[in-house]
Amino acid sequence: QVQLVESGGGSVQAGGSLRLSCTASGYTNSNYAMAWFRLAPGKEREGVAVIDVDDSTNYADSVKGRFTISKDNAKNTLYLQMNSLKVEDTGMYYCTADPRRWLLFKLTNYEYRHWGQGTQVTVSS
């Protein structure tokens, strides 16, 4: 049974930083791309950042230069380092994993195979 468990969310003032983690279990991630999506009240779910099996990355324009996605294969853990946070970064952050790497790499809003339960990020002014 595949499980993705996020952690690291919290409340921070604008300009601050947070590091999210997503630990995977129950599958071999060697053929899965992994990504972070977020959901804010009143908005559609948005792809934030993705990392492929060869460590290539893609980011939403809104977070480029501020967020960094990375992974530790030995620990089966995905990370999202978020710097210079803005109020508009507030939302529930979810990690996802899917073998349809070409699709996930586009950060398309789609029902990917595996999702975590989410971790809340709140940025105040």
N, C-alpha and C positions, 0 to 999 in steps of 0.2 A: 504494500500500500504506500503510495507516494504521499509524502507530507512536506509542505513548505511552511516554515514558521518564521515570521518576521519579528524583529525587536528593534529597539533603539529610538522609537518615536518619543515625542515629548513636546513641551511648550518652550519656546525660545523667542527672544526679541528679534526684530528685524535687524539684519546684519550678522546674526549669529550663525552657528554651525550645528549640524547634527550628523551622526553616522548611523545609517540603518543597516541591519544585517538580516539575512534570510538563509536559514539553515535547511538544507534539503536532505531527505532520507527516503529510502525505499526504491531508489532507482539509480542507475549509472548515468551520470549527467554528461557523459562524453559526447553524446549526439544531440544534446539539447542546447538551444539558445536560452538565455535567461534575461529577464527584463523587470523593470519597475514601472508600474502604472500608478496613477493617483486619481482619486475621486473627490471632488469638492462639491459642497451643497449647491444644487441648482445647475451643475455643469455635467457634461459628459465625461466619462472615464477617458483619461489622457495618458498616452504612452510617454514616459519620461526619459528612460535610457535603456539600452539593450547591449548585451555583450554576447558575442558568438563563441563557438568552440575554439576558434583561432585567436581569441582575445580582441577581435575587431569590435569597435563600438559605434553606437549611433545615439544621438541625443535630440530631444525636442529643442527647437530653437529657443524656447523660453528659459531653458536651463543651461545652455551651452556656456562654457567658461566658468560656471559656478558649481555644477555637480560633476562628480566623477564616479563611474561605475567600475567595479572590479570584482574579481572572484578568487577564491582560494580553493583549488580543486582538491587538495589534500584534506581540507576541512569540510568540503561540500557546502561552502558558504559563499553567498553573494553579498556584496556591499554596495551602499550608495553614500558617498561622502557629499554632504550638502553644505556649501559655504555661501556666504552673502545672502542668507535667506531673506525672502520678501514675504509680505503679508499674503500675496497671491499664491504662494507655495503651500498654503494651508490645505490640508486634506487628509484622507485616508490613503496610505501608501501600501500597495500590494506588490508582491513579487509573483512572477509567473514563469513557467518553463514549458517549452514545447519543442518537439522535434521538427516542426515546420519552420525551420530557421529563416528561410527566405521571407516568410510572412512576418514573423516576429521582428525581424531586423528592420522592417519598415515602421515599426511601432503602431501598426494598425490596430484600432480598437476592435477586438475579436474575442470570441470565447475560446481562449487557449486551453490546453489540456489540463494544466495544473496551476492552482492558485493558492496562495496563503490566505490567512484570515485577516491580514491587514494590521497596520500600526499607524496610530494617529499622529500627525504632525500639525502643530498649531503655532503660527508665527504672528506675534502681536507687534503693533507699531509703537 
